Amino acid sequence: MMRSRTTLKTRRSARGFSLVELMVAMLLGLIVAGGASAVYLASKQSMTETEQVAALSENGRFALQLIGNAARHIGFYGGASPADIRWDASLGVVAGNCTGGAAAYDTANSIFAVRAATASVLGCIEDAVPGTDVLVIKGVEPSPQWDANPEDPNAELDGLISFPANAWSEEDVYVVSNGESGVLLDGADTPPDVGEGSEFAFGTAWPYRLQIFYIRAGDTPTLARKVLAWDGTAGGMFVDTQNLVQGVENMRFLFGYDSTGNGRVDTLSNLADVTAANAWPQVISMQAFILLRSELPDPGYDNEKTYQLADVAVTPGDNVRRILLHSDMVMRNPRLVLNGGAFE
């Protein structure tokens, strides 16, 4: 009898799960798997968003830093007023030169902007994004060259630009000025005399810079700039294009200018109003707005935001993640010129 009961228990234990038990187990397994998948997908979505926003933010800060660095030297020509700088006969033709106030050697227009109505702008840009602002900046790079080491009181002055040694280059254009007057000349030419009694007595040489910032059209819109560069093959200067930051799809500016002659900002306007008021010579500050976009769309994201870029509101209405950045920039040199000085 005992043996029979043992056999019955063994048979029951070998029978396995019933259909109901199996279905319950499968349901519980699906719930657990579904929960794990949801957590994974949410984590992946959050990581994708974080990475995209971080990349956009980093690129945007770099773009604003580039524009800000250029803005700090707007209108600085070694202490000389832009109106007091003349062209030297050594200056040759600039290949691909821009037109109007954007012409490479037009120091009278150190800062101004235009809005791209089409892809063609300023005679030297053929790939601009319509509806975006184009910023023109001119000045000199803060890398001066002297007659002699200014930190050595015993250095002999001979009237020749020679310090630092071998710094003067035929592949550059320079402004040589002494605070009263200046000359723009080709680096292939001989530097002018800066000795006592000369036109540019105790003058300093500064590398001249042209920078035109704009949004370049393409599969991925890009912040680019036109610069004055050396063409080693042709042996002359030309206007070159540099790609700076990918993903910048729009750029707008507001400009602060002095409309009362007191050397302080009292009017803030967009470029159309500044142009209409003929106030570019009085501009001493600006606000830059840049809109950056991710390179790839995110099917799980709906962008329903509205971005206020200076004087225009943009509502994309797509599934591309974007970020809007803004920066205030003070132009030190135009402010000093308006106040009667002219220092970097």
C-alpha positions as semicolon CSV with decimal commas, in nm:
position;residue;x (nm);y (nm);z (nm)
1;M;0,000;0,000;0,000
2;M;0,284;0,236;0,084
3;R;0,447;0,159;-0,248
4;S;0,131;0,244;-0,437
5;R;0,104;0,588;-0,276
6;T;0,464;0,668;-0,362
7;T;0,407;0,573;-0,726
8;L;0,101;0,801;-0,742
9;K;0,294;1,101;-0,612
10;T;0,572;1,037;-0,860
11;R;0,326;1,026;-1,149
12;R;0,162;1,350;-1,036
13;S;0,496;1,531;-1,005
14;A;0,601;1,416;-1,350
15;R;0,283;1,548;-1,504
16;G;0,431;1,907;-1,540
17;F;0,240;2,239;-1,569
18;S;-0,118;2,266;-1,670
19;L;-0,220;2,485;-1,966
20;V;-0,352;2,754;-1,730
21;E;-0,029;2,760;-1,534
22;L;0,174;2,787;-1,855
23;M;-0,035;3,076;-1,983
24;V;-0,003;3,261;-1,653
25;A;0,374;3,212;-1,658
26;M;0,394;3,338;-2,018
27;L;0,184;3,642;-1,932
28;L;0,405;3,728;-1,638
29;G;0,712;3,683;-1,856
30;L;0,569;3,916;-2,122
31;I;0,492;4,178;-1,859
32;V;0,847;4,165;-1,724
33;A;0,998;4,171;-2,075
34;G;0,772;4,460;-2,177
35;G;0,869;4,659;-1,871
36;A;1,237;4,599;-1,934
37;S;1,198;4,703;-2,299
38;A;1,012;5,019;-2,201
39;V;1,286;5,113;-1,955
40;Y;1,552;5,044;-2,220
41;L;1,375;5,250;-2,486
42;A;1,314;5,537;-2,246
43;S;1,678;5,532;-2,141
44;K;1,794;5,523;-2,502
45;Q;1,562;5,811;-2,595
46;S;1,684;6,014;-2,298
47;M;2,048;5,942;-2,386
48;T;1,992;6,039;-2,750
49;E;1,827;6,365;-2,646
50;T;2,101;6,444;-2,395
51;E;2,377;6,374;-2,648
52;Q;2,212;6,581;-2,921
53;V;2,142;6,877;-2,693
54;A;2,495;6,865;-2,549
55;A;2,650;6,857;-2,897
56;L;2,432;7,144;-3,016
57;S;2,513;7,349;-2,708
58;E;2,887;7,293;-2,747
59;N;2,879;7,381;-3,117
60;G;2,668;7,689;-3,047
61;R;2,903;7,820;-2,780
62;F;3,196;7,774;-3,015
63;A;3,014;7,960;-3,294
64;L;2,932;8,253;-3,066
65;Q;3,290;8,257;-2,939
66;L;3,422;8,288;-3,295
67;I;3,189;8,577;-3,371
68;G;3,260;8,738;-3,034
69;N;3,636;8,722;-3,082
70;A;3,601;8,888;-3,421
71;A;3,366;9,151;-3,278
72;R;3,619;9,255;-3,015
73;H;3,855;9,374;-3,289
74;I;3,602;9,542;-3,516
75;G;3,737;9,875;-3,636
76;F;4,073;9,844;-3,462
77;Y;4,355;9,949;-3,697
78;G;4,648;9,989;-3,462
79;G;4,514;10,307;-3,306
80;A;4,445;10,490;-3,632
81;S;4,092;10,590;-3,727
82;P;3,954;10,396;-4,027
83;A;3,915;10,728;-4,211
84;D;4,289;10,796;-4,172
85;I;4,406;10,474;-4,341
86;R;4,510;10,495;-4,706
87;W;4,583;10,224;-4,959
88;D;4,936;10,160;-5,073
89;A;5,009;10,115;-5,442
90;S;5,141;9,766;-5,362
91;L;4,791;9,628;-5,309
92;G;4,697;9,401;-5,597
93;V;4,366;9,269;-5,723
94;V;4,188;9,034;-5,483
95;A;4,055;8,727;-5,663
96;G;3,688;8,663;-5,587
97;N;3,662;8,998;-5,410
98;C;3,334;9,107;-5,258
99;T;3,151;9,419;-5,373
100;G;3,039;9,743;-5,212
101;G;3,125;9,797;-4,847
102;A;3,228;9,431;-4,821
103;A;3,524;9,482;-5,058
104;A;3,836;9,339;-4,900
105;Y;4,029;9,665;-4,852
106;D;3,738;9,899;-4,774
107;T;3,831;9,995;-4,418
108;A;3,563;10,266;-4,411
109;N;3,303;9,991;-4,355
110;S;3,435;9,795;-4,058
111;I;3,098;9,659;-3,946
112;F;2,768;9,609;-4,122
113;A;2,522;9,333;-4,207
114;V;2,282;9,238;-4,484
115;R;2,001;8,985;-4,503
116;A;2,035;8,720;-4,771
117;A;1,737;8,750;-5,006
118;T;1,883;8,477;-5,228
119;A;2,188;8,250;-5,223
120;S;2,395;8,526;-5,388
121;V;2,513;8,796;-5,148
122;L;2,778;9,072;-5,158
123;G;2,922;8,956;-5,488
124;C;3,139;8,686;-5,324
125;I;2,884;8,448;-5,168
126;E;2,683;8,212;-5,385
127;D;2,559;7,958;-5,132
128;A;2,392;8,154;-4,851
129;V;2,069;8,037;-4,686
130;P;1,800;8,292;-4,783
131;G;1,647;8,477;-4,491
132;T;1,960;8,463;-4,275
133;D;2,188;8,752;-4,175
134;V;2,536;8,804;-4,318
135;L;2,783;8,990;-4,093
136;V;3,084;9,180;-4,231
137;I;3,373;9,251;-3,991
138;K;3,707;9,420;-4,059
139;G;4,002;9,507;-3,838
140;V;4,351;9,388;-3,753
141;E;4,475;9,087;-3,563
142;P;4,632;9,169;-3,223
143;S;4,973;9,035;-3,328
144;P;5,181;9,353;-3,369
145;Q;5,528;9,385;-3,515
146;W;5,764;9,664;-3,405
147;D;6,085;9,842;-3,493
148;A;6,241;9,674;-3,189
149;N;6,139;9,483;-2,878
150;P;5,912;9,726;-2,689
151;E;5,994;9,556;-2,359
152;D;6,368;9,619;-2,398
153;P;6,450;9,983;-2,312
154;N;6,798;9,939;-2,461
155;A;6,681;9,801;-2,797
156;E;6,817;10,001;-3,089
157;L;6,561;10,170;-3,313
158;D;6,650;10,180;-3,683
159;G;6,311;10,260;-3,835
160;L;6,262;9,908;-3,975
161;I;5,979;9,672;-3,882
162;S;6,190;9,379;-3,765
163;F;6,056;9,245;-3,432
164;P;5,971;8,963;-3,391
165;A;6,230;8,844;-3,639
166;N;6,097;8,709;-3,970
167;A;5,737;8,778;-3,869
168;W;5,665;8,999;-4,172
169;S;5,524;8,772;-4,445
170;E;5,448;8,817;-4,813
171;E;5,144;8,598;-4,758
172;D;4,966;8,863;-4,553
173;V;4,831;9,218;-4,574
174;Y;4,921;9,473;-4,306
175;V;4,813;9,800;-4,157
176;V;5,110;10,007;-4,044
177;S;4,994;10,288;-3,816
178;N;5,112;10,517;-3,540
179;G;4,781;10,630;-3,393
180;E;4,753;10,932;-3,621
181;S;4,758;10,776;-3,967
182;G;4,797;10,436;-4,128
183;V;4,862;10,259;-4,454
184;L;4,725;9,929;-4,584
185;L;4,988;9,742;-4,783
186;D;5,077;9,404;-4,924
187;G;5,321;9,189;-4,730
188;A;5,516;9,131;-5,051
189;D;5,613;9,497;-5,035
190;T;5,885;9,647;-4,814
191;P;5,753;9,777;-4,480
192;P;5,748;10,157;-4,463
193;D;5,997;10,356;-4,258
194;V;5,878;10,399;-3,899
195;G;6,178;10,600;-3,783
196;E;6,154;10,935;-3,612
197;G;6,044;11,208;-3,851
198;S;5,883;10,971;-4,103
199;E;5,512;10,963;-4,195
200;F;5,454;10,662;-3,969
201;A;5,707;10,752;-3,699
202;F;5,717;10,492;-3,420
203;G;5,449;10,298;-3,603
204;T;5,350;9,934;-3,560
205;A;5,250;9,671;-3,818
206;W;4,930;9,470;-3,770
207;P;4,800;9,179;-3,985
208;Y;4,479;9,291;-4,156
209;R;4,169;9,072;-4,135
210;L;3,842;9,049;-4,330
211;Q;3,574;8,818;-4,190
212;I;3,226;8,772;-4,337
213;F;3,009;8,534;-4,134
214;Y;2,712;8,366;-4,303
215;I;2,504;8,046;-4,309
216;R;2,614;7,818;-4,591
217;A;2,346;7,602;-4,752
218;G;2,391;7,226;-4,788
219;D;2,262;6,893;-4,662
220;T;2,367;7,022;-4,321
221;P;2,357;7,404;-4,290
222;T;2,691;7,539;-4,171
223;L;2,823;7,858;-4,018
224;A;3,095;7,970;-4,260
225;R;3,305;8,277;-4,316
226;K;3,481;8,447;-4,601
227;V;3,839;8,553;-4,524
228;L;4,128;8,715;-4,703
229;A;4,385;8,445;-4,780
230;W;4,704;8,390;-4,976
231;D;4,693;8,196;-5,303
232;G;5,034;8,033;-5,330
233;T;4,974;7,924;-5,689
234;A;4,861;8,261;-5,823
235;G;5,088;8,454;-5,590
236;G;4,823;8,692;-5,463
237;M;4,535;8,740;-5,222
238;F;4,189;8,590;-5,270
239;V;3,865;8,560;-5,074
240;D;3,850;8,208;-4,930
241;T;3,563;8,017;-4,766
242;Q;3,604;7,844;-4,430
243;N;3,346;7,607;-4,282
244;L;3,326;7,670;-3,908
245;V;3,035;7,499;-3,731
246;Q;2,793;7,245;-3,877
247;G;2,426;7,251;-3,786
248;V;2,381;7,630;-3,764
249;E;2,068;7,683;-3,975
250;N;1,982;8,045;-3,894
251;M;2,157;8,356;-3,766
252;R;2,016;8,699;-3,684
253;F;2,149;9,011;-3,518
254;L;2,027;9,316;-3,331
255;F;2,255;9,619;-3,321
256;G;2,290;9,885;-3,054
257;Y;2,401;10,227;-3,170
258;D;2,451;10,578;-3,044
259;S;2,191;10,807;-3,200
260;T;2,259;11,106;-2,974
261;G;2,640;11,133;-2,991
262;N;2,703;11,063;-2,621
263;G;2,908;10,746;-2,683
264;R;2,647;10,515;-2,530
265;V;2,391;10,276;-2,678
266;D;2,048;10,434;-2,684
267;T;1,885;10,253;-2,979
268;L;1,856;9,879;-3,042
269;S;1,745;9,782;-3,393
270;N;1,761;9,508;-3,653
271;L;1,987;9,545;-3,954
272;A;1,710;9,683;-4,177
273;D;1,643;9,972;-3,938
274;V;2,013;10,041;-3,881
275;T;2,068;10,050;-4,257
276;A;1,770;10,278;-4,310
277;A;1,902;10,515;-4,042
278;N;2,253;10,504;-4,195
279;A;2,376;10,429;-3,844
280;W;2,645;10,166;-3,907
281;P;2,927;10,406;-3,811
282;Q;2,756;10,455;-3,473
283;V;2,706;10,082;-3,394
284;I;2,892;9,990;-3,073
285;S;2,722;9,668;-2,960
286;M;2,523;9,378;-3,099
287;Q;2,318;9,078;-2,995
288;A;2,378;8,755;-3,186
289;F;2,114;8,482;-3,214
290;I;2,195;8,144;-3,368
291;L;1,964;7,847;-3,419
292;L;2,131;7,507;-3,437
293;R;1,976;7,180;-3,549
294;S;2,068;6,815;-3,511
295;E;2,215;6,650;-3,816
296;L;1,961;6,365;-3,811
297;P;1,587;6,374;-3,733
298;D;1,446;6,181;-3,438
299;P;1,123;5,996;-3,533
300;G;1,024;5,982;-3,166
301;Y;1,045;6,360;-3,120
302;D;0,799;6,627;-3,236
303;N;0,943;6,978;-3,241
304;E;0,651;7,211;-3,178
305;K;0,860;7,492;-3,029
306;T;0,880;7,851;-3,151
307;Y;1,224;8,014;-3,149
308;Q;1,260;8,393;-3,130
309;L;1,566;8,498;-3,331
310;A;1,601;8,871;-3,278
311;D;1,319;9,016;-3,490
312;V;1,176;8,692;-3,632
313;A;0,993;8,390;-3,484
314;V;1,069;8,046;-3,629
315;T;0,839;7,743;-3,581
316;P;0,993;7,441;-3,761
317;G;0,715;7,187;-3,695
318;D;0,927;6,878;-3,769
319;N;1,106;6,603;-3,576
320;V;1,450;6,764;-3,564
321;R;1,589;6,871;-3,229
322;R;1,714;7,234;-3,208
323;I;1,865;7,479;-2,964
324;L;1,866;7,861;-2,968
325;L;2,162;8,050;-2,825
326;H;2,211;8,421;-2,772
327;S;2,505;8,642;-2,682
328;D;2,558;9,014;-2,615
329;M;2,874;9,160;-2,766
330;V;3,031;9,500;-2,704
331;M;3,251;9,649;-2,974
332;R;3,520;9,825;-2,773
333;N;3,697;10,004;-3,055
334;P;3,400;10,177;-3,220
335;R;3,294;10,294;-2,875
336;L;3,639;10,445;-2,811
337;V;3,642;10,611;-3,154
338;L;3,301;10,767;-3,087
339;N;3,431;10,892;-2,753
340;G;3,736;11,051;-2,916
341;G;3,994;10,778;-2,858
342;A;4,121;10,494;-3,073
343;F;4,273;10,210;-2,875
344;E;4,235;9,834;-2,880
